[in-house]
């Protein structure tokens, strides 16, 4: 059994290192669709700090017609809600995007001038980030064209913008940040559109505190699917996202395609879950949302799965509101079997965790882990996408019914094809580290993702009487939760048990992950931060906090050294076992903070180690990275699923095509899936 798993893991690593060259020109048809996959171009475009990638859907042609239809309908449902994420991110995004879409599609004037190039760049930035604020830094994009030029090209195509929307583009101080956690009021300082622009943090917190008193079931995800607005009497109320409510026009289209998906569901459990999702969209009832999540978690049979609705709360400064997203998945059975071992041993990991016994789950329930092939994405998952997902987010559902964890295999593969060796060579301390990364880095990354999603997010429990983390830890809940999951992965990736189980060939895999993680958290992720800015994004705060805390303690104990050589900074790990102990100590403390709802301790940890950026190391990293000319962010052009119809209009097949032009896809989406007014 162990030999078989090791052999399969070897195949996984081999597969991840094969494929067409990243810079090769594709053989395309007139509409920009890939014609020959043997020369597939994973990296067709770049602009600003972003690379535009593509991914394939291997095995799609081997699905049954029923499965192809199901995937197609689910992709259509997801795209139908694309407008929602734009409006959630900022109240003027939709008007601005539509003006840009019309300009880019219809402008008949000169397209070789500097101002046109800057306008097209601005449009691409907006498409990539689903709005006018950067998807990671939250800063507003700065237009490189004049207001006069913009007015001229708008007028030439018959587009227009209201005064405030136009101001949002050109006034750098107006709604400057999508999410701003640096001020005294998290809502007034943030432009994200989950609360009316004049509603304060204190008002919103009091509103939900009062609402919670009247709940029949305190476990519901309060506020998940609504915007808080001020009514004509000045009182706060919720505008619920549902059929007949806010976003109704788009949600009606989502429901239309989900109803078609029910008709071709692979099994009864899958169909029942879809019906509950439809009911939730129709009613907006959060109790139904919980029922749906229970049904979805338990629907584990079949080849096709999906994530759809208002889910992750990272974009809400208060942690209530779910951003719209959609991912359609096809199970990769061979790769999933390799990692099913992690799921089967989830209780062992919990029992052997360094956290306090009182914070350990006595019965880790129902975790499923799969490697999947993505067939399409939308909303908050596109163009920039996660590589792994663990849901549902409700702690009580996870505790009682389990969770689903997926690793997006073809997305990871596409990233592997596009990334070159430059960063590894530039930032590694020595040749031993480089060679270890070449041999074990890809496997280490996949193992970390599996442990993070399957074990990390499923681990631990709150002490009795402690409220949910979004209530106790507030804006620090997300970075602390991600830190906890990362620390679980980091602690166990060096455990001999993984070798015993055949998941890794040796502890060199764990060493490769330690090398990579500290380099990223301490240095490489600083490529994504502008000079003079602090770290705002939750995952980046997590990685910074973990890396800086461990390096500080590790230097005191001789486990880690910061080396200066030729004016460059390197991390030299001298004792990997001691480093593992430090990861365990930090995991114990982060779990205690979450389990006890210790806001002050959580705030102190993140603020001290996760937020500030040292100007000297930041400048050095930017200079070294700039010489390599590697964009720090990546996002994807989605495949296009195209139904083949017979004379009666019935679908007889569904074909997967691979568009190669980012701008064309964004304009196509704007034409085909724009339903909100």
PLY file of the C-alpha trace (Angstrom):
ply
format ascii 1.0
element vertex 677
property float x
property float y
property float z
element edge 676
property int vertex1
property int vertex2
end_header
0.00 0.00 0.00
2.76 2.44 0.97
4.72 1.67 -2.18
1.67 2.26 -4.33
1.02 5.66 -2.73
4.66 6.69 -3.15
4.59 5.61 -6.78
1.45 7.65 -7.40
2.96 10.66 -5.66
5.94 10.32 -7.95
3.64 10.39 -10.94
1.99 13.52 -9.53
5.34 15.29 -9.33
6.29 14.13 -12.82
2.99 15.33 -14.26
3.43 18.73 -12.66
6.75 19.21 -14.42
5.64 18.39 -17.95
3.83 20.47 -20.57
4.33 23.07 -23.25
6.72 25.98 -22.76
5.11 28.93 -21.00
6.09 31.55 -23.55
5.20 29.65 -26.71
2.75 31.21 -29.14
-0.47 29.17 -29.42
-1.98 27.84 -32.61
-5.31 29.68 -32.42
-8.45 30.02 -34.46
-9.84 33.40 -35.55
-11.74 33.93 -32.29
-8.66 33.34 -30.15
-9.52 29.74 -29.21
-6.75 27.20 -28.84
-6.74 24.81 -31.77
-3.91 22.48 -30.83
-3.43 21.52 -27.19
-0.04 19.87 -27.72
1.43 23.40 -27.82
-0.82 24.83 -25.11
0.25 28.28 -23.98
-0.30 28.63 -20.24
0.94 32.24 -20.06
-0.42 34.33 -22.97
-0.31 37.83 -21.45
0.94 40.10 -18.71
0.22 43.66 -17.61
1.09 45.81 -14.59
1.85 43.43 -11.69
-0.22 40.58 -13.14
0.27 37.57 -15.37
-2.70 36.15 -17.26
-2.70 32.36 -17.38
-4.87 29.61 -18.84
-5.82 26.15 -17.66
-7.06 23.04 -19.39
-9.80 20.64 -18.31
-8.20 17.23 -18.89
-10.67 14.38 -19.13
-13.68 16.57 -19.91
-14.30 14.73 -23.18
-14.48 11.44 -21.24
-17.44 12.55 -19.12
-20.90 11.24 -19.93
-23.33 13.59 -21.67
-25.27 13.93 -18.41
-22.11 14.97 -16.56
-21.12 17.41 -19.29
-24.55 19.02 -19.13
-24.31 19.29 -15.36
-20.92 21.00 -15.57
-22.17 23.34 -18.29
-25.30 24.36 -16.35
-23.29 24.97 -13.18
-20.77 27.13 -15.07
-23.63 29.12 -16.60
-25.18 29.60 -13.16
-21.88 30.89 -11.84
-21.31 33.36 -14.66
-24.86 34.66 -14.30
-23.88 36.16 -10.94
-20.73 37.89 -12.20
-22.23 41.38 -11.79
-22.81 40.73 -8.08
-19.13 40.64 -7.08
-18.51 43.93 -8.87
-21.29 45.64 -6.93
-20.26 44.01 -3.65
-16.72 45.30 -4.06
-17.79 48.93 -4.63
-21.05 50.71 -5.33
-19.84 52.39 -8.55
-17.99 49.41 -10.03
-20.77 48.26 -12.36
-21.28 51.68 -13.93
-17.53 52.11 -14.41
-17.06 48.62 -15.84
-19.89 49.06 -18.32
-18.46 52.35 -19.52
-15.06 50.71 -19.94
-16.57 47.69 -21.72
-18.32 49.95 -24.22
-15.22 52.05 -24.82
-12.92 49.07 -25.37
-15.45 47.33 -27.63
-16.66 50.28 -29.72
-14.09 53.09 -29.77
-13.19 53.94 -33.36
-10.45 56.48 -32.65
-6.72 55.96 -32.40
-5.65 52.89 -30.47
-1.90 53.47 -30.58
-1.66 56.59 -28.41
-0.21 56.51 -24.91
-3.52 57.56 -23.35
-5.37 54.74 -25.11
-2.79 52.23 -23.86
-3.24 53.59 -20.34
-7.03 53.41 -20.62
-6.87 49.80 -21.84
-4.50 48.98 -18.98
-6.95 50.53 -16.51
-9.79 48.46 -17.98
-7.76 45.26 -17.64
-6.96 46.11 -14.02
-10.66 46.62 -13.29
-11.62 43.34 -14.99
-8.92 41.43 -13.14
-9.93 42.77 -9.71
-13.70 42.87 -10.27
-13.59 46.57 -9.61
-11.48 49.72 -9.34
-9.54 48.58 -6.26
-6.60 46.16 -6.38
-7.72 42.63 -5.50
-4.92 42.16 -2.96
-3.64 45.53 -1.76
-7.15 47.10 -1.75
-5.69 50.38 -3.07
-7.56 52.16 -5.84
-6.02 52.00 -9.32
-4.50 55.26 -10.54
-5.56 56.11 -14.13
-2.75 57.07 -16.50
-5.12 59.05 -18.74
-6.69 62.45 -18.25
-10.33 63.14 -17.32
-10.68 65.09 -20.55
-9.52 62.15 -22.65
-11.88 59.81 -20.80
-14.82 62.15 -21.34
-13.98 62.37 -25.05
-13.83 58.61 -25.65
-16.94 58.04 -23.55
-18.87 60.56 -25.60
-17.66 59.02 -28.85
-19.24 55.63 -27.98
-22.34 57.00 -26.27
-21.31 56.00 -22.75
-21.74 58.15 -19.65
-21.01 58.13 -15.92
-22.55 59.91 -13.00
-20.54 62.62 -11.28
-19.66 60.51 -8.22
-18.63 57.46 -10.29
-16.41 59.67 -12.44
-14.92 61.17 -9.28
-14.19 57.67 -8.02
-11.86 57.13 -10.98
-9.92 60.39 -10.82
-9.98 61.63 -7.20
-7.29 59.58 -5.39
-8.64 60.44 -1.94
-12.27 59.51 -2.65
-13.07 55.93 -1.54
-9.34 55.28 -1.75
-9.32 51.76 -0.29
-11.73 48.87 -0.67
-10.88 47.63 2.82
-9.02 49.87 5.26
-8.18 48.40 8.65
-5.86 51.20 9.78
-8.42 53.74 11.03
-10.78 53.98 13.97
-13.87 53.05 11.91
-13.55 49.98 9.71
-16.68 50.80 7.68
-16.43 54.54 7.07
-12.84 54.10 5.89
-13.64 51.17 3.59
-15.28 51.48 0.16
-16.59 47.89 0.02
-20.34 47.88 -0.63
-21.71 45.69 2.17
-22.92 48.66 4.21
-24.37 52.02 3.21
-21.56 54.57 2.78
-22.69 56.60 5.80
-23.09 53.66 8.22
-20.50 53.49 10.98
-18.87 50.43 12.50
-20.51 51.12 15.86
-23.95 51.32 14.25
-23.48 48.06 12.33
-22.14 46.19 15.36
-25.04 47.40 17.51
-27.49 46.45 14.74
-26.26 42.85 14.65
-25.91 42.58 18.41
-29.59 43.48 18.71
-30.57 41.14 15.86
-28.72 38.27 17.50
-30.87 38.60 20.63
-33.96 37.68 18.61
-32.54 34.69 16.76
-34.26 31.36 17.28
-31.01 29.61 16.37
-27.83 31.53 17.19
-25.82 29.26 14.91
-27.08 30.85 11.68
-24.59 32.88 9.64
-26.03 36.23 10.64
-25.80 38.89 7.94
-24.18 36.60 5.36
-26.47 37.43 2.42
-27.44 41.08 2.77
-26.36 44.69 2.61
-27.03 46.90 5.62
-28.81 50.08 4.51
-30.44 53.06 6.16
-34.18 53.32 5.49
-36.17 56.53 4.99
-36.66 56.79 8.76
-32.91 56.66 9.36
-33.03 53.16 10.82
-30.76 50.32 9.73
-32.19 47.31 7.92
-31.01 44.51 5.66
-31.42 44.47 1.89
-31.35 40.70 1.38
-29.74 39.16 -1.71
-32.50 36.91 -3.05
-35.13 36.54 -5.75
-37.35 39.57 -5.34
-34.74 41.34 -3.25
-31.37 42.92 -3.91
-29.56 41.41 -6.94
-32.80 39.70 -7.99
-32.22 39.98 -11.74
-28.91 38.11 -11.53
-30.12 35.61 -8.93
-33.12 34.72 -11.11
-30.66 33.71 -13.84
-28.57 31.72 -11.36
-31.72 29.86 -10.26
-32.71 29.21 -13.91
-29.46 27.33 -14.54
-29.46 25.58 -11.16
-32.92 24.20 -11.94
-31.53 22.76 -15.16
-28.66 21.27 -13.15
-31.14 19.49 -10.87
-32.58 17.70 -13.91
-29.19 16.13 -14.73
-27.84 15.62 -11.21
-25.76 12.48 -10.84
-27.65 11.20 -7.79
-30.47 12.03 -5.39
-28.24 13.57 -2.71
-26.72 15.95 -5.24
-30.17 16.91 -6.57
-31.53 17.47 -3.05
-28.64 19.80 -2.19
-29.18 21.79 -5.38
-32.88 22.17 -4.57
-32.01 23.57 -1.15
-29.59 26.03 -2.74
-32.37 27.15 -5.09
-34.74 27.52 -2.12
-32.13 29.62 -0.33
-31.73 31.88 -3.35
-35.53 32.26 -3.56
-36.12 32.98 0.13
-32.86 34.38 1.47
-33.49 32.27 4.59
-30.24 31.58 6.45
-31.67 28.49 8.15
-32.17 27.09 4.65
-28.55 28.04 3.91
-27.43 25.86 6.81
-29.66 22.99 5.66
-28.16 23.32 2.20
-24.60 23.19 3.58
-25.38 20.05 5.56
-26.85 18.42 2.45
-23.95 19.60 0.29
-21.34 18.23 2.70
-23.10 14.88 2.75
-23.43 14.68 -1.05
-20.04 13.05 -1.63
-20.85 10.69 -4.50
-20.46 11.63 -8.16
-17.84 13.17 -10.39
-19.12 16.76 -10.52
-19.24 19.19 -7.60
-19.44 22.94 -7.19
-19.12 25.92 -4.88
-21.78 28.56 -5.43
-23.24 31.48 -3.47
-22.21 34.15 -0.93
-19.42 32.43 0.95
-16.10 33.91 2.06
-16.25 36.90 4.43
-12.69 38.22 3.94
-13.93 41.29 2.06
-16.17 42.44 4.91
-14.20 44.40 7.54
-16.64 43.07 10.17
-16.62 39.48 8.87
-20.37 39.05 8.23
-20.94 39.41 4.47
-20.24 36.64 1.99
-18.70 37.50 -1.38
-20.32 35.83 -4.38
-18.24 33.06 -5.93
-18.55 29.99 -8.10
-16.18 27.09 -8.83
-17.25 24.03 -10.85
-15.18 20.90 -10.16
-14.58 17.51 -11.74
-13.06 14.89 -9.44
-9.55 13.73 -10.26
-9.93 10.26 -8.81
-6.32 9.13 -9.12
-4.89 12.19 -7.37
-7.70 12.20 -4.79
-6.97 8.64 -3.74
-3.39 9.65 -2.93
-4.58 12.30 -0.51
-7.57 10.45 0.96
-5.06 9.15 3.49
-4.94 12.61 5.08
-8.70 12.52 5.60
-8.66 9.03 7.08
-6.05 10.05 9.66
-7.65 13.38 10.61
-8.35 12.19 14.16
-4.73 11.10 14.57
-3.55 14.57 13.59
-5.98 16.16 16.06
-4.97 13.83 18.89
-1.27 14.52 18.28
-1.56 18.27 17.83
0.46 20.46 20.23
-2.65 22.50 21.14
-4.21 22.27 24.62
-6.26 19.12 25.20
-9.32 21.23 26.04
-9.15 22.73 22.54
-8.95 19.41 20.67
-11.95 17.87 18.99
-12.83 14.49 20.45
-14.44 13.39 17.21
-13.22 14.91 13.94
-16.18 14.27 11.65
-16.69 13.69 7.98
-13.75 15.41 6.32
-13.50 14.65 2.60
-10.51 15.68 0.52
-10.31 15.62 -3.24
-8.04 16.85 -5.95
-10.33 18.34 -8.58
-10.14 19.67 -12.09
-11.74 23.09 -12.42
-14.20 23.44 -15.30
-15.05 27.10 -14.71
-14.95 29.90 -12.14
-16.70 33.19 -11.50
-17.24 35.93 -8.95
-14.64 36.23 -6.20
-12.86 33.12 -7.55
-12.07 34.64 -10.95
-9.85 35.79 -12.58
-7.68 35.42 -9.42
-8.41 32.02 -7.93
-7.55 30.02 -4.81
-5.63 26.76 -5.19
-7.46 25.02 -2.36
-10.83 25.41 -0.66
-12.31 24.04 2.57
-16.04 24.52 3.24
-18.49 25.10 4.81
-17.36 27.94 7.05
-19.89 27.40 9.84
-18.00 25.81 12.74
-21.00 23.89 14.04
-21.67 22.23 10.68
-18.01 21.27 10.39
-18.07 19.81 13.91
-21.30 17.84 13.47
-21.30 16.94 9.78
-17.76 17.48 8.49
-16.39 19.46 5.60
-15.22 19.19 2.02
-11.65 20.11 1.10
-10.51 20.37 -2.49
-7.21 21.09 -4.15
-7.60 22.68 -7.59
-5.24 20.39 -9.46
-5.31 21.88 -12.95
-4.98 25.42 -11.53
-1.87 24.38 -9.60
-0.53 22.68 -12.71
-1.04 25.82 -14.79
0.82 27.90 -12.20
3.66 25.38 -12.30
3.93 25.71 -16.08
4.06 29.51 -15.94
6.53 30.00 -13.09
10.21 30.07 -13.88
13.17 29.29 -11.57
14.27 32.91 -11.12
12.89 33.57 -7.63
14.23 30.28 -6.30
17.73 31.03 -7.55
17.72 34.63 -6.35
16.36 34.20 -2.81
17.65 30.77 -1.72
20.50 30.71 0.78
22.58 27.96 -0.84
22.67 25.24 -3.47
21.44 22.62 -1.02
18.24 24.61 -0.55
17.83 25.06 -4.30
18.30 21.38 -5.06
15.90 20.38 -2.28
13.27 22.72 -3.74
13.76 21.31 -7.23
13.40 17.76 -5.99
10.65 18.18 -3.39
9.18 21.68 -3.73
6.13 20.79 -5.82
5.21 17.87 -3.54
5.85 20.01 -0.43
3.47 22.68 -1.67
0.73 20.15 -2.43
1.22 18.48 0.95
1.03 21.81 2.75
-2.22 22.65 0.93
-3.74 19.28 1.85
-2.80 19.59 5.53
-3.92 23.23 5.64
-7.34 22.56 4.14
-8.17 19.10 5.46
-6.62 19.12 8.93
-5.91 22.78 9.63
-9.35 24.28 9.06
-11.04 21.26 10.64
-8.91 21.28 13.79
-9.69 22.71 17.21
-12.84 23.77 19.02
-14.12 26.79 20.91
-14.46 26.68 24.66
-18.02 26.42 25.93
-19.82 29.75 25.94
-17.33 31.49 23.61
-18.98 33.33 20.73
-17.98 32.90 17.09
-14.56 34.29 16.03
-16.12 37.03 13.89
-17.73 38.32 17.09
-14.81 37.84 19.48
-11.80 38.42 17.21
-13.54 40.76 14.74
-11.22 41.96 11.95
-8.43 39.72 13.27
-10.50 36.53 12.90
-9.54 35.81 9.28
-5.73 36.19 9.55
-5.72 34.19 12.78
-7.79 31.39 11.23
-5.47 31.22 8.22
-2.46 31.26 10.56
-3.93 28.38 12.53
-4.43 26.28 9.40
-0.93 27.10 8.11
0.63 26.23 11.47
-1.13 22.86 11.56
0.32 22.12 8.11
3.79 23.35 9.05
3.85 21.35 12.27
2.78 18.06 10.71
4.66 18.28 7.41
7.82 17.42 9.35
6.17 14.58 11.26
7.61 11.08 10.61
4.00 9.88 10.44
3.72 11.29 6.91
6.62 9.10 5.79
5.08 6.11 7.56
1.80 6.71 5.72
3.59 6.95 2.39
2.47 10.55 1.84
6.03 11.83 1.48
9.24 9.94 0.74
11.29 11.65 3.47
11.36 14.61 5.84
13.28 16.51 3.19
9.82 17.41 1.87
9.06 19.17 5.14
12.40 20.97 5.05
11.65 22.20 1.53
8.34 23.61 2.76
10.00 25.35 5.73
12.52 26.95 3.36
9.77 28.09 1.02
7.32 29.30 3.67
9.77 31.52 5.55
11.15 32.99 2.32
7.64 33.87 1.21
6.33 35.23 4.50
9.47 37.17 5.38
10.50 38.42 1.94
8.85 37.30 -1.30
5.28 38.38 -0.55
6.59 41.92 -0.06
6.70 42.12 -3.87
2.94 42.65 -3.60
3.18 45.70 -1.33
3.79 49.25 -2.53
6.58 51.20 -0.77
5.33 52.85 2.39
2.25 50.62 2.69
1.37 48.16 5.45
0.12 44.61 4.93
-3.69 44.53 4.82
-4.75 41.25 3.19
-5.65 38.46 5.66
-3.54 35.67 4.14
-0.52 37.95 3.83
-0.88 39.09 7.45
-1.04 35.45 8.47
2.15 34.50 6.60
3.99 37.58 7.80
3.02 36.99 11.42
3.99 33.33 11.40
7.30 33.93 9.62
8.41 36.94 11.66
7.44 35.36 14.99
9.21 32.09 14.23
12.30 33.79 12.84
12.54 36.07 15.88
12.27 33.15 18.32
14.41 30.93 16.10
17.26 33.44 16.02
17.19 33.62 19.83
17.52 29.83 20.04
19.98 29.33 17.18
17.49 27.58 14.87
17.47 30.33 12.22
19.95 32.92 11.03
19.45 35.99 8.84
22.49 36.14 6.58
23.80 39.18 4.67
25.84 38.38 1.58
26.81 40.75 -1.22
24.26 43.25 0.03
21.45 40.66 -0.06
19.41 39.04 2.70
19.01 35.27 3.02
17.32 32.97 5.55
19.46 30.09 6.80
17.54 27.43 8.72
20.03 25.65 10.96
17.74 23.37 12.99
14.55 22.19 11.28
13.41 20.12 14.28
13.68 23.11 16.59
11.81 25.18 14.04
9.02 22.61 14.10
8.79 23.00 17.88
8.40 26.76 17.44
5.63 26.27 14.88
3.94 24.03 17.45
4.26 26.64 20.21
2.72 29.32 18.01
-0.06 26.95 16.93
-0.89 26.29 20.57
-1.18 30.02 21.26
-3.20 30.86 18.13
-5.65 28.03 18.90
-5.94 29.29 22.50
-6.73 32.79 21.20
-9.47 31.43 18.95
-10.86 28.95 21.48
-11.09 31.58 24.22
-11.97 34.54 21.99
-8.97 36.52 23.29
-9.22 39.63 21.13
-6.41 41.57 22.78
-3.90 38.72 22.42
-4.90 38.13 18.81
-4.64 41.82 17.99
-1.24 42.08 19.66
0.10 39.08 17.73
-1.07 40.27 14.30
-0.19 43.94 14.87
3.30 43.15 16.17
4.32 40.60 13.53
1.85 40.69 10.63
1.18 44.28 9.62
4.29 46.44 9.50
6.75 46.29 6.60
10.41 47.11 7.24
11.44 49.68 4.61
14.98 48.33 4.16
14.08 44.70 3.52
11.09 45.84 1.44
13.24 48.00 -0.81
15.76 45.20 -1.21
13.10 42.64 -2.16
11.52 44.98 -4.70
14.89 45.70 -6.29
15.91 42.05 -6.50
12.50 40.96 -7.82
12.31 43.76 -10.37
15.46 42.49 -12.02
13.76 39.11 -12.53
10.69 40.69 -14.19
8.20 38.19 -12.71
4.72 39.58 -11.93
3.69 38.76 -8.34
0.00 38.09 -9.15
-1.66 35.62 -11.49
-5.19 35.15 -12.77
-6.89 33.04 -15.40
-8.79 33.09 -18.65
-11.53 30.50 -18.16
-12.31 27.70 -20.61
-15.51 28.10 -22.58
-18.02 25.24 -22.40
-19.96 25.18 -25.67
-23.12 23.06 -26.08
-23.67 21.20 -29.35
-27.34 21.18 -30.35
-29.39 18.97 -32.64
-32.20 20.20 -34.90
-34.66 20.07 -31.99
-32.48 22.26 -29.82
-31.45 19.43 -27.52
-27.87 19.28 -26.28
-26.05 16.33 -27.81
-22.57 17.19 -26.56
-20.60 19.89 -24.74
-17.16 20.91 -25.96
-14.42 22.59 -23.91
-12.67 25.42 -25.76
-9.71 27.44 -24.52
-9.87 31.17 -25.28
-6.49 32.88 -25.42
-7.43 36.56 -25.18
-8.23 38.09 -21.78
-9.84 41.24 -23.18
-12.12 39.27 -25.51
-13.32 37.08 -22.66
-14.04 40.05 -20.41
-16.04 41.76 -23.17
-17.89 38.52 -23.90
-18.80 38.15 -20.23
-19.99 41.77 -20.17
-22.29 41.11 -23.14
-23.63 37.73 -22.10
-23.85 37.84 -18.30
-24.71 41.40 -17.28
-28.11 41.28 -15.56
-28.05 43.93 -12.85
-29.32 47.42 -13.56
0 1
1 2
2 3
3 4
4 5
5 6
6 7
7 8
8 9
9 10
10 11
11 12
12 13
13 14
14 15
15 16
16 17
17 18
18 19
19 20
20 21
21 22
22 23
23 24
24 25
25 26
26 27
27 28
28 29
29 30
30 31
31 32
32 33
33 34
34 35
35 36
36 37
37 38
38 39
39 40
40 41
41 42
42 43
43 44
44 45
45 46
46 47
47 48
48 49
49 50
50 51
51 52
52 53
53 54
54 55
55 56
56 57
57 58
58 59
59 60
60 61
61 62
62 63
63 64
64 65
65 66
66 67
67 68
68 69
69 70
70 71
71 72
72 73
73 74
74 75
75 76
76 77
77 78
78 79
79 80
80 81
81 82
82 83
83 84
84 85
85 86
86 87
87 88
88 89
89 90
90 91
91 92
92 93
93 94
94 95
95 96
96 97
97 98
98 99
99 100
100 101
101 102
102 103
103 104
104 105
105 106
106 107
107 108
108 109
109 110
110 111
111 112
112 113
113 114
114 115
115 116
116 117
117 118
118 119
119 120
120 121
121 122
122 123
123 124
124 125
125 126
126 127
127 128
128 129
129 130
130 131
131 132
132 133
133 134
134 135
135 136
136 137
137 138
138 139
139 140
140 141
141 142
142 143
143 144
144 145
145 146
146 147
147 148
148 149
149 150
150 151
151 152
152 153
153 154
154 155
155 156
156 157
157 158
158 159
159 160
160 161
161 162
162 163
163 164
164 165
165 166
166 167
167 168
168 169
169 170
170 171
171 172
172 173
173 174
174 175
175 176
176 177
177 178
178 179
179 180
180 181
181 182
182 183
183 184
184 185
185 186
186 187
187 188
188 189
189 190
190 191
191 192
192 193
193 194
194 195
195 196
196 197
197 198
198 199
199 200
200 201
201 202
202 203
203 204
204 205
205 206
206 207
207 208
208 209
209 210
210 211
211 212
212 213
213 214
214 215
215 216
216 217
217 218
218 219
219 220
220 221
221 222
222 223
223 224
224 225
225 226
226 227
227 228
228 229
229 230
230 231
231 232
232 233
233 234
234 235
235 236
236 237
237 238
238 239
239 240
240 241
241 242
242 243
243 244
244 245
245 246
246 247
247 248
248 249
249 250
250 251
251 252
252 253
253 254
254 255
255 256
256 257
257 258
258 259
259 260
260 261
261 262
262 263
263 264
264 265
265 266
266 267
267 268
268 269
269 270
270 271
271 272
272 273
273 274
274 275
275 276
276 277
277 278
278 279
279 280
280 281
281 282
282 283
283 284
284 285
285 286
286 287
287 288
288 289
289 290
290 291
291 292
292 293
293 294
294 295
295 296
296 297
297 298
298 299
299 300
300 301
301 302
302 303
303 304
304 305
305 306
306 307
307 308
308 309
309 310
310 311
311 312
312 313
313 314
314 315
315 316
316 317
317 318
318 319
319 320
320 321
321 322
322 323
323 324
324 325
325 326
326 327
327 328
328 329
329 330
330 331
331 332
332 333
333 334
334 335
335 336
336 337
337 338
338 339
339 340
340 341
341 342
342 343
343 344
344 345
345 346
346 347
347 348
348 349
349 350
350 351
351 352
352 353
353 354
354 355
355 356
356 357
357 358
358 359
359 360
360 361
361 362
362 363
363 364
364 365
365 366
366 367
367 368
368 369
369 370
370 371
371 372
372 373
373 374
374 375
375 376
376 377
377 378
378 379
379 380
380 381
381 382
382 383
383 384
384 385
385 386
386 387
387 388
388 389
389 390
390 391
391 392
392 393
393 394
394 395
395 396
396 397
397 398
398 399
399 400
400 401
401 402
402 403
403 404
404 405
405 406
406 407
407 408
408 409
409 410
410 411
411 412
412 413
413 414
414 415
415 416
416 417
417 418
418 419
419 420
420 421
421 422
422 423
423 424
424 425
425 426
426 427
427 428
428 429
429 430
430 431
431 432
432 433
433 434
434 435
435 436
436 437
437 438
438 439
439 440
440 441
441 442
442 443
443 444
444 445
445 446
446 447
447 448
448 449
449 450
450 451
451 452
452 453
453 454
454 455
455 456
456 457
457 458
458 459
459 460
460 461
461 462
462 463
463 464
464 465
465 466
466 467
467 468
468 469
469 470
470 471
471 472
472 473
473 474
474 475
475 476
476 477
477 478
478 479
479 480
480 481
481 482
482 483
483 484
484 485
485 486
486 487
487 488
488 489
489 490
490 491
491 492
492 493
493 494
494 495
495 496
496 497
497 498
498 499
499 500
500 501
501 502
502 503
503 504
504 505
505 506
506 507
507 508
508 509
509 510
510 511
511 512
512 513
513 514
514 515
515 516
516 517
517 518
518 519
519 520
520 521
521 522
522 523
523 524
524 525
525 526
526 527
527 528
528 529
529 530
530 531
531 532
532 533
533 534
534 535
535 536
536 537
537 538
538 539
539 540
540 541
541 542
542 543
543 544
544 545
545 546
546 547
547 548
548 549
549 550
550 551
551 552
552 553
553 554
554 555
555 556
556 557
557 558
558 559
559 560
560 561
561 562
562 563
563 564
564 565
565 566
566 567
567 568
568 569
569 570
570 571
571 572
572 573
573 574
574 575
575 576
576 577
577 578
578 579
579 580
580 581
581 582
582 583
583 584
584 585
585 586
586 587
587 588
588 589
589 590
590 591
591 592
592 593
593 594
594 595
595 596
596 597
597 598
598 599
599 600
600 601
601 602
602 603
603 604
604 605
605 606
606 607
607 608
608 609
609 610
610 611
611 612
612 613
613 614
614 615
615 616
616 617
617 618
618 619
619 620
620 621
621 622
622 623
623 624
624 625
625 626
626 627
627 628
628 629
629 630
630 631
631 632
632 633
633 634
634 635
635 636
636 637
637 638
638 639
639 640
640 641
641 642
642 643
643 644
644 645
645 646
646 647
647 648
648 649
649 650
650 651
651 652
652 653
653 654
654 655
655 656
656 657
657 658
658 659
659 660
660 661
661 662
662 663
663 664
664 665
665 666
666 667
667 668
668 669
669 670
670 671
671 672
672 673
673 674
674 675
675 676
